[in-house]
Amino acid sequence: MEYRIVELESFKLAGMKMRSTNDNQQGMKDCEAFWNQFISGNKHEAVAPLINREPFGVIGASFYNVVSEDSKKFDYYIAAATTAPTPDGMEEAEVPANTWAVFPCTGKTAGTTQIEIVTKWGPESEEYELLNSGYMTGKMSSGGPDLEVYTQGEDMEIWVPVKRK
């Protein structure tokens, strides 16, 4: 799989937030509905101008382990990486400093790319290991958020936190 490694200091995301669960794949349904609401409400016009640092693009970010009693709950943001003040009506989250494996893909191949990262690339990589686990059960253990970075048109990237073996 094609990928690159990026080292980033901590950064702020500012945008819209929802909470969901991985129970019965509910999160997939909720995230799709959230994106539809985001697009139909023209919220892109409020988030896009905030983009002023890497990763550049509108970002879908999954923050796991947000409820200590339930490892299936997660917060999902549609946001921008920014140094600008967070506008009224938006939420912010701090993304910790991490090493990221970045996988280019398109909207059509994103699902396949995500599955391959978790089932093939992660277990087979000789240099890196994924910081997050529990994808197959939904009971997450997390070292940082997973990011979907939407750049131009259908082009996007999947960013996953990793560490050297």
C-alpha positions as CSV (number, residue, x, y, z in Angstrom):
1,M,0.0,0.0,0.0
2,E,1.2,3.5,-0.8
3,Y,1.7,5.6,2.3
4,R,3.9,8.3,3.8
5,I,4.9,9.0,7.4
6,V,4.2,12.5,8.9
7,E,5.3,13.8,12.3
8,L,3.1,16.5,13.8
9,E,3.1,18.4,17.0
10,S,-0.3,18.7,18.7
11,F,-2.9,20.8,17.0
12,K,-6.4,22.1,17.4
13,L,-9.5,21.0,15.4
14,A,-12.5,23.3,15.2
15,G,-15.8,22.4,13.8
16,M,-19.0,20.3,14.4
17,K,-19.1,17.4,16.8
18,M,-21.4,14.4,17.5
19,R,-21.1,11.4,19.9
20,S,-21.9,7.9,18.7
21,T,-21.2,4.3,19.4
22,N,-19.7,1.3,17.6
23,D,-22.6,-0.9,18.9
24,N,-24.2,-2.7,16.0
25,Q,-22.2,-0.4,13.5
26,Q,-24.4,2.5,14.7
27,G,-21.4,4.9,14.3
28,M,-21.2,4.3,10.5
29,K,-24.9,5.3,10.1
30,D,-24.5,8.3,12.4
31,C,-21.4,9.6,10.7
32,E,-23.0,9.3,7.2
33,A,-26.1,11.2,8.5
34,F,-23.8,13.8,10.2
35,W,-22.0,14.4,6.9
36,N,-25.3,14.7,5.0
37,Q,-26.5,17.3,7.6
38,F,-23.1,19.1,7.3
39,I,-23.3,19.3,3.5
40,S,-27.0,20.1,3.2
41,G,-26.6,22.8,5.9
42,N,-23.7,24.5,4.0
43,K,-21.6,24.2,7.1
44,H,-18.5,23.7,4.9
45,E,-18.6,27.4,4.3
46,A,-18.0,28.0,8.0
47,V,-15.3,25.3,8.5
48,A,-13.2,25.6,5.3
49,P,-12.0,29.2,6.0
50,L,-10.5,27.9,9.3
51,I,-8.0,25.6,7.5
52,N,-4.6,27.1,8.0
53,R,-2.3,24.2,9.0
54,E,-1.5,20.6,8.3
55,P,-3.4,18.4,7.8
56,F,-4.9,20.6,5.1
57,G,-8.5,19.8,4.2
58,V,-11.9,19.3,5.9
59,I,-11.3,16.6,8.4
60,G,-13.5,13.8,9.8
61,A,-11.9,12.8,13.1
62,S,-12.8,9.8,15.3
63,F,-11.8,10.3,19.0
64,Y,-12.2,7.0,20.8
65,N,-12.4,6.2,24.5
66,V,-14.4,9.3,25.3
67,V,-16.5,7.5,28.0
68,S,-14.4,5.5,30.4
69,E,-17.2,3.0,31.1
70,D,-17.9,2.3,27.5
71,S,-15.0,1.8,25.0
72,K,-17.4,1.7,22.1
73,K,-18.5,5.3,22.4
74,F,-16.6,7.9,20.4
75,D,-16.8,11.6,19.4
76,Y,-16.7,12.4,15.7
77,Y,-15.8,15.8,14.4
78,I,-16.1,17.4,11.0
79,A,-13.6,20.1,11.4
80,A,-10.4,22.0,10.3
81,A,-6.9,22.0,11.7
82,T,-6.5,25.6,12.7
83,T,-4.7,28.1,14.8
84,A,-7.7,30.5,14.5
85,P,-10.0,31.1,17.4
86,T,-12.9,28.6,17.5
87,P,-16.1,30.4,16.3
88,D,-19.2,30.5,18.4
89,G,-21.4,27.5,17.8
90,M,-18.4,25.2,17.0
91,E,-16.6,22.7,19.2
92,E,-12.8,22.3,19.5
93,A,-10.6,19.3,20.3
94,E,-6.9,19.0,20.8
95,V,-5.1,16.3,18.7
96,P,-2.0,15.0,20.5
97,A,1.4,15.1,18.9
98,N,1.8,11.8,17.0
99,T,3.5,10.0,14.1
100,W,1.0,9.4,11.4
101,A,0.8,6.9,8.6
102,V,-1.0,8.7,5.7
103,F,-2.7,6.7,3.0
104,P,-4.0,8.4,-0.1
105,C,-7.3,7.3,-1.5
106,T,-10.6,8.6,-2.9
107,G,-14.1,8.7,-1.5
108,K,-14.9,5.6,-3.4
109,T,-11.9,3.6,-2.1
110,A,-11.8,5.0,1.5
111,G,-13.7,2.0,3.0
112,T,-11.5,-0.5,1.4
113,T,-8.4,1.5,2.3
114,Q,-9.5,1.6,6.0
115,I,-10.1,-2.1,6.1
116,E,-6.7,-2.8,4.4
117,I,-4.9,-0.6,6.9
118,V,-6.4,-2.5,9.9
119,T,-6.3,-6.0,8.5
120,K,-3.1,-6.0,6.4
121,W,-0.9,-3.0,6.6
122,G,-0.9,-2.7,10.4
123,P,-0.3,-6.4,11.2
124,E,2.3,-6.8,8.3
125,S,4.3,-3.6,8.7
126,E,7.9,-4.3,9.8
127,E,8.5,-0.7,10.8
128,Y,5.3,0.6,12.4
129,E,2.4,-0.5,14.5
130,L,-1.0,1.1,14.8
131,L,-1.6,2.9,18.1
132,N,-5.3,2.1,18.0
133,S,-6.8,-1.4,18.3
134,G,-10.3,-2.9,18.7
135,Y,-11.5,-2.0,15.2
136,M,-13.1,-5.5,14.6
137,T,-14.9,-5.6,18.0
138,G,-15.7,-1.9,18.3
139,K,-14.1,-1.9,21.8
140,M,-11.4,0.6,21.1
141,S,-8.1,1.2,22.7
142,S,-6.7,4.5,21.4
143,G,-3.4,6.4,21.2
144,G,-5.0,9.2,19.1
145,P,-7.8,9.9,16.7
146,D,-8.2,8.4,13.2
147,L,-8.5,11.2,10.6
148,E,-10.1,11.3,7.2
149,V,-8.7,14.4,5.4
150,Y,-10.8,15.5,2.4
151,T,-8.6,17.6,0.1
152,Q,-9.7,18.2,-3.6
153,G,-12.8,16.7,-5.2
154,E,-12.8,12.9,-4.5
155,D,-9.2,12.9,-3.3
156,M,-8.7,12.2,0.4
157,E,-6.2,10.7,2.8
158,I,-6.6,8.4,5.8
159,W,-4.3,9.4,8.7
160,V,-3.8,6.8,11.5
161,P,-1.5,7.3,14.5
162,V,1.4,4.9,14.6
163,K,4.7,4.2,16.5
164,R,7.9,2.6,15.4
165,K,8.3,-1.0,16.4
